[in-house]
Amino acid sequence: MSNPMTSSAIPPLTAPRLASRLVLFSVLATGIGQSMTFALLAPLGREVGLGEVQIGLIITCSSLVFTLTSPVWGRTSDRWGRKAVLLLGLFGYAFGCILFATVFLFGLKGLLSGMTLYLLVIFSRVLMASLMSASPSAASAYIADTTTAEQRVAGMGRLGAARTLGAILGPALSGLFATIGLLAPLYLAAGVTLLSSVLLAVVLKEPVRTAKRRSAKLGLKLFDRRYFPFILVGFVTFFAFSMMSQTIGFYFQDRFALDGQATAQALGLGMMVSAGMSFFSQAVLARRAKMTPARLMNLGLPILLVGYPSLLLAGSIPGLVALLGILGLGLGMVSPGFTAGASLAVGPEEQGAVGGLISACPAAGFVLGPLVGTSLYQLNPAYPYLCTCLLMMPLTVYAWRLRRQGRAPGLQRS
């Protein structure tokens, strides 16, 4: 089968396949770095004297910047092209990761402390977020450019699976390289991302359709009825998930009276199992079961609804780890559902813009989620998980009613 988006100078099948795999590898690389950061931030923060809410505020600030800049980079990729924006995001992430790790290095050595250290940590993380937000927007648009409507769910599933595989490998690698030092995993993540950037710079070719519309200056409205239901599902899902993920490390430590090292090991195992189940959802269910966006969301949301309050019933570390796996399964269904649904709701000339909006959904959820979660946790360790359950109830009904009413593309019953 010929591919209309390849140039005559390269083989019609081999080059796009290799390029797509390298795009997925770049998503994998940043996914590894992000999961390492989340796994290490709590112990790193406590090592330099930061409190729970202060650590949550670091995530909030960077997530806010990521949310604001993702749509901008998405529209920019429609004008500059996917490759340029993708590379800018990858190089920016590598630089920001090195800066972030180095600030903590100075803090651990006692060269920086107090408010100066804290502000520099926030600055470096915000700088990283403002640049790295370019890569997921461009990667999502590239996948949309190079897949048909029938392939879109599977394509977005592979994109999500690459990100999730990074979340699996991140904790494992952070645990392995943390024996060298707490910051060694972050420098490793920067190196892997730089390698990915070089490979993409050499191999990736701009999709022909993207090159023809670089001059487009489209700005999509957030509340556009074509895709707003998917935006809402994505935001609320990750708002709830961020409340859980930012407090679960403290929950492990306090519930089972663990020290710092044992907490990191238990949390790393839980994150790996959760990411593994999410990977299964995105790589197997979304791709092979031929599921529609509607079906994925209507299966995944009830799993999250039941999974969050079940965390409070876990009487052992293995039980808590298993429940995190169940949550990963649900999240892995919802993510490609709202991502593919939004992509299918717009035309080819709007893929970059809608890709930026969709890429902002997880980050938008992490703007207030960590602060709300940590604040509730300080009142009562059970409150964050009860709150996430309350959020999932109306969202599950909302997605179900949308599908019944057929009010958005991809939500019709199949």
N, C-alpha and C positions, 0 to 999 in steps of 0.2 A: 504494500500500500504506500502510495506517495504521500509525502508530507509537505503541504503548501508553505510551511514556515521555515523551510530550509533553503539555503542558497544553492545554486548549481555547483558551487566550488567544493562542497563537502558531501559525503555520502548521505543519502536521504534518510537513513534510519540510524546509523551508528552515531553520528555526531549529536543529534538531538537527544538520544538515549544517554550518552555520556554526559552531555551538558545538564540534563535533568538530574542525573545522579549526583553531579557535583553541586547543583543547587540544593538538593536534599542533604548532601554532606555538610554544606555551609550551615544549614538549619540545625543539623545534628551538632556541629561544633559549638554554636552559640547556646544550644540547649544544654550541652554539657557544662558550659561555663555558668549559665544561669542557675542550674540545679546545684552546682558546687557553691555558688554564692549563698543561696538560701540555706544550704546545709551548714555552711561555716559561719554565717553571719551571727547567729545566736552565741556560739561559744567564743567567737572573736570579740563580739561586743562586750561580753562579760569579762573577758581577759583584760580589756582596756578600761573597764569600769562603767560601761553603759548599761542603763536599765532597760526593762522590757519595752516600755513605751518609746524610749529614745530609739531603740532598734526598729520598732515598728514605723517610726517617723521616717527613717532612712528609706524604707521600702515605699512609703507613701509619697515622698517627694519625687523619687525616681519614677514611680508609676504615673504620677501626674504629668511629668514632663513627657514620658513615653506616650501617654494618651493624647496630649496636645500636638506632638510632632508627627505621630504616625499618619494621620490624614494628610498632612502637608507633604510628607515624603511619598505617600501614595499618589497624589496628584502630580508631584514632581516626576515620578517614574513614567507617567503618561507623556511628559514632555522630553525629559532627558533620555529615557529608555531604561529598561529594567537592569541592564548590566551595570551602568554607571552608578545607579542608586544602591544596588546590592553591594557593590564593592566598597562604596563609601561607608555603608553601614558596618561591613565586616572589619574594615581597617579601623573605623572609629571605635568599635567594640573592643578590639585588641588593645588599642592605645588606652582606652578608659579602664579596662581591666587591669592593665599594668599599673596605672596611676592609683587606682583604688587599693590594690594590694600593697603598693609602696607606702601609701599613707598609713595603713595598718602596721606595716613593718616598722615605721618610725614610732608609732604608738607603743608597740610591743617592746621596743628598745628604750622607751622612756624619753625619746627625743621630742615627741609631741604628746600633749595631754590636755585634759579639760575641754573647754569650749573650742579652742583652736583645733584640736584633733577632730572633734565632732563635726565642726563646720567643714573641714577639709574632706572628711569622709562623705558628707552629704554632697559637697561640690563635685567630687570625683565620680560619685555614683550618678548624679544628675547629668553630668557631661557624658558619661557612658550611655545613659538612656537616650539622650537627645540625638546621638549619632547612630546607635545600634537600632533605633526604631525604623531606620531606613530599610534594613535588610528583610524583615518579615513582610513588610508591605510590598516590596519589589518581588520577593520570592512567591508570594501568593498570587500576584498579578502575572508572573511568568508562568506558573502552573495553569492559570486560567487561559493564558494566551495559547498554550501548547496542548490543551485538551479540548475535546468536543463536549457538548452539553451532557451526552451520555456518560462520558468519562470523568465528569467534574467531581462527583462525590468520591470516586476512587482516587482521583488526583489529589484532592484536598485531604483525603484520608492518609495518603502516603506522606504528604507534607506534615500532617499532625503526628504521624508515626515517627518520622525522623526527629521531630522535636521531643517526642516522648522517649524515644530511645536515648536521646541525650540526657533526659531526666533519669533514666535507668543507670547509664554509665557514670553520670556525674557523681552521685554519692559513693559508688564503688571506687572510682578513681580518687575521690577526695579522701576516702578512708585509707586507701593504699599509699598515696603520696603525703598524707598528713603525718606519716611516720617520720618524714624528712623535716616537716615543719607545717604549721597550720596554713601558711600562705603559699606553699609549693603548688597545691592544686590550681590556684588562681593563675599563677604564672604559666602553668601547663596549658590551661584553657586559652590563654592569650596566644601561645605558640601554635596550638592546633588551629585556631581561627586564622592566624596569619598564613599558615599552610593552605588552608581552604581558599583564602583570598588570592594567593598566587596561582593556584590551579584554575580558579574561575577566570582570572584575568587572561590566562593563556587560551583556554578552551571555549568559554561561553561566547555564543553568537547571539546577537539581538534578534528576537522573533520579527519576521517581516511585517506582520500586522502592527506591532508596536512601533516600529520605525516610521510607519506611514502616518501615525497619529501623534507624534511627539509634540506637534504644535497645538494640540488640543488644550484648552484651559478650562476644563470642566470642574465645577465644585459641587459636590453632592450635598444635599441638605440632610441633616441628621434624622429628621422625622419623616423622610420620604416613605410613603406607605408601602412601596415595593419591597423594601428591605428592613424597615424599622423593627418589625417583629423579631428578626434574627439578631439585630443589635441588642434589643432588650433581653432576649434569652441569654446571649453571650455575656452581657454585663452582669446580670443578676447571678448567673451561674458562677462566674469567677469572683464576684463580690463575696459570695458565700464560701467558695473554696479558699479564698485568701484569709478569711477569718479562721478557718480550720488550720490551714497550713502554717500560719504564723504563730499559732498557739500550741500546736500539737507537740512540739519539742518540749515546751514547759510542762505540758500534760504528762508526757512520758516521764520526765524527771520527777515531778511532784507526786504523781500517782504511785510510782513504784520505787520512790526514794533512791534514785540513781545518782551517781556522780557525773561529772562532765563528760568523761570518756565513755562511760556506759550509755549515757544519753545519746551521744553522737552515734554510737554503734547501733542502738535500737532505732533511732530516728532514720539513720541511713538505710537500714533494712526495710523499714516501713515505706520510705520513699521509693526504694527500688521495687518492692512488690506492687505498690500503687501504680508506678509508672509502667511496670511490666503488664499489668492488666489493661491499662490504658492503651499501651502499644498493641495488645491483642485486639482491642475494639477497633482501633483505627486501621491497622494493617490487615486484619482478617475479616471482621464483620463488615466494615464499610466498603471493603473492596470486593470480597467474594460473595457476600450474601445479597448483593445488588440492592442495598437498602436506600430508600429515599431520605432526604433531609428530615422530612416529617417523621418517618418511622424511627430514625436514630434518636431524635429528640424525645419522642414519646416513650421510648424504651429507657433512655438514659436518665431522664429527670426523676422518675419514680424511684430508681435505684439510689440516687442522691438523697431523695426525701427520706428514705428509710435508713440509709447508711449513716448520716450525720448523728442522729440521736443514739444510734446503736453504739457509737464510740464510748458512750458513758456506761455501757453495760459490760465492757471488756474487763475481765478479771485477771488477765495475764498479758504479758508482752506479746506472745504469739497471737493471742486473740485480737489484740489491738492492731497488730500488723496485718492480720487477715481482713479486718474491717477496712483498713486503708486500701487494701487490694480491691475490695468491693466498690469503694468510692472511685478508685481509678478506673474501673470498668465502666461506671456510669459516666464519668467525665469524658472518657474516650469515645463514648457514643455521641454525647451532646456536641463536642467540639467540631468534628467534621460536619455535623448536621447543620449548625447555624452558619458555618463558614461556606459550605457549598451552596446552601440555600440563598445566601446573600449574593454570591457570585452569579447564580442562575437567574436572579431577579433583575439583573441589569444587562445592557448590551456590551459588546466587546470594547467599545470606546470608553467605557466607564470602569473597567476592571481595576485599573490602578487606584482610582479614587475610592471605590468600594472596598478594595483590599486594604487600604489604609484605615478605613473606618472599622473594619472587622479586626484588623491587627490591634487596634486600640482597645478592643473590648476586654481582653484579659488584664491589660495594664490599668484600665479604668476601674476594674473591680478591685485592684490592689491599691488604689488611691486611698480609700477610706477603710477598706476591709481590715488591714493590719491594725490600724488605730482602734477601730471599733472592737475587733477581736481581743486585742491585748487589754483594752479598758474593761471589757466585760469579764475577761479572765481574772483581773485583779479583784473584781467584785465577788465572783464565784466561778470556779473552773468549769462548771457545767453550762454557764450562760452562753458562751460562743456557739456551742453545738446545738443547744435548743433554739437559738436565734437562726442558725442556718436552716434548721428544719422548718421554722416558720416562714422563711423566705422561699423555700422550695414548694410549699403547699400551693400558693396562688400561681406561681410560675408553671407548675405542672398542669394546673387547670387551664391556664392561659394558652399554653402550647396545644393542648388537646382541643380546645374550642377553636383555635385558629385553623387547625387541620380539618375539623368538622365543617367549618364555614368556608374553607377554601379561600381565605382572604389574602394569601400571599403565594407567589410562585414557589413550587416545591413543597407546599404544605397540603396540597390536595391528597385525598385518600387514594391509595394505590391498591 
